[in-house]
Amino acid sequence: MFLLSACAILNAFSQDQSSLVLIPAPVSQKMMTGHFILPRSIVIEARNASSLEQSVQTLKTTLSRSTGYAVSVTSQASPTAAIHLVINSTPDPSLGTEGYFLTTTIKGVTIRANQPAGIFYGVQTFLQLLPKEIESTRPVKNISWMTPCVAITDYPRFSWRGLMLDVSRHFFTKQEVKAFIDQMVKYKFNLLHMHLTDDEGWRVEIKSLPRLTQVGAWSATRVGTFGTFPAPPANEVRDYGGFYTQEDIREIVKYARDRFVDILPEVDIPGHSLAAIASYPELSCTDGADQYKVRSGEKIMDWHKGGGFDALIDNTLCPANEKVYPFLDKVFTELADLFPFGYIHVGGDECAKNFWAKSDAVKQLMDKENLKTMEEVQSYFEKRVEKIVESKGKKVIGWDEILEGGHAPNAAVMSWRGVKGGIQAAKMGHSVVMSPTTFFYLDYMQGDAATEPPVYATLRLNKTYSYEPVPDSVDPKYIIGGQANLWTEQVYNTRHMQYMLWPRSLAVAEVLWSQKSKKDWNNFAARVEAAFPRMDVQQVKYSRAMFDAIISPKKDYNANDSIVVDLSTEVHGLDIYYSFDNSNPDNFYPKYTGTLNIPKDASWLKVITYRDGKPIGQQINVPVADLKRRAGLPDK
């Protein structure tokens, strides 16, 4: 009677497909009548118990700690089991290795898949069907632990669904990396790219090269706007940073693999190598490298307006120095043993060549090898590196610069400078991971610059969600997936790291997992908003910039030295209110209905968004002088 009453009450709720808050969206979902209610004694039937250990453990831990219910597991057929995990005896070709069928009825839950990974992803979906309190780490009372009755078919669009965490610019501990993995698997990511080396730190122990972590892992403590600090005095204590021992790496790799995540290690060469050169100065082309120190956030590159750059100190490995290649052989020998994934990332990006151009050794190399340009010099280096990596049984992947000057023949390419490099690589027959700055760079600001920690560009949630990884002009078989990157120059701690990841990583997850035909911004935005309370329970920090006003100043061509301002929102259905009189607007202030002319003597524009008479976005305050600068008017 209790079950029938509960179902009768809950049938009053919408049975619309959109009532499911699932991210990423599955291939198909069918709502059915009724709800499944967790029994107080939960039995999980897992006949392939050993291969399904992680899925079982995830269910046991999550269900027991939040409900307080008893959870047991059986490997035998059980008429009392509430949850059935089933590996198909005959594989279903539609599911592949990561797909699953999930069915919830009044009587129970069944997840079927061809492989354990599919069961694991089905478990993540099942947990999203339960109330948000399922994410609590302590028992929650007075909750109806139920899910809607549904039938879901699901499988990924792309096999490479990655997030990159830069642990070089700021070091994140083993425990913090594990927590990162825990969050990414909830949304079916399967690749963690660890950016392990850069100018600011070498983060992985190489036992045959101990100075890489004795020296290269440590810098001077600085807090503030990275890239603007003065160079530390030579005698300043260098105790900021850290590194992963080889045992740490093995532990992280196992933790990830248990959750069906591969880890891609990156050693960024030949540029971005100051930590290596500070440890072993003989790897440089440049005299005086023995005085170099690991970067602590001081300026080391001269970025030219309109593109291009030069290094202020030589942060490159010398391609003409034969000591470099045995060094790299040692590094890749140990990395290949630590990371079972089939690829090693060799960087290749932003390699400043101004010191190479002054090097007699590089000039001699160019004469010997008939190299005409500095790009060909880097290509010479990349080809030698590829042979070293392949000798360890691994394949090379690098940033799209590795194509310049002649490509490494077997390398995969990660396209970051927009999509052009990915298109070029695919047309040359290379496997490509799409990772363009314009859509997938998570270190960019998420909202208005007046409210965000300063970064040189903005990337909003709807722009990330709009990305289509397969360009029209290439064969889709060469686009193996995509990846979003979190560079951490301006990310000092885990809470800010989370803020930069979420919710944009939800958009990335859906772009890479869900079918192209499923994309619908308004529907996705509603699901993201519904997911925020779940993240609150998880105590995960996230950005609410999707609710903020977008402020777009532009020159007023009808008046000299004047601007007009357009306001808009990412999320539909919001009202924008504003003031120019220095006071703080609410919904009794003027409502935005069209382009704003700025009053002659106004010094501030203040805006706020409302929905249904209640504030939803944060108030944004921008000096009119800043608006003029944004519009390209000269300072006066």
Helices and strands as residue ranges (DSSP letters): H 2-10, G 17-19, E 28-37, E 41-46, H 53-67, E 70-74, E 83-87, E 100-104, E 109-113, H 116-129, G 132-135, E 146-154, E 160-166, H 174-185, E 191-195, E 197-198, E 201-202, H 211-214, E 218-219, E 240-241, H 246-258, E 262-269, H 274-279, G 281-283, G 289-291, E 301-303, E 309-311, H 324-338, E 343-347, H 354-357, H 360-369, H 374-391, E 395-399, G 400-403, E 412-415, H 420-427, E 432-434, H 437-440, H 461-465, G 476-478, E 479-486, H 494-501, H 504-513, G 516-518, H 521-538, G 545-547, E 549-555, E 563-569, E 575-579, E 596-597, E 604-611, E 614-615, E 620-623, H 624-630
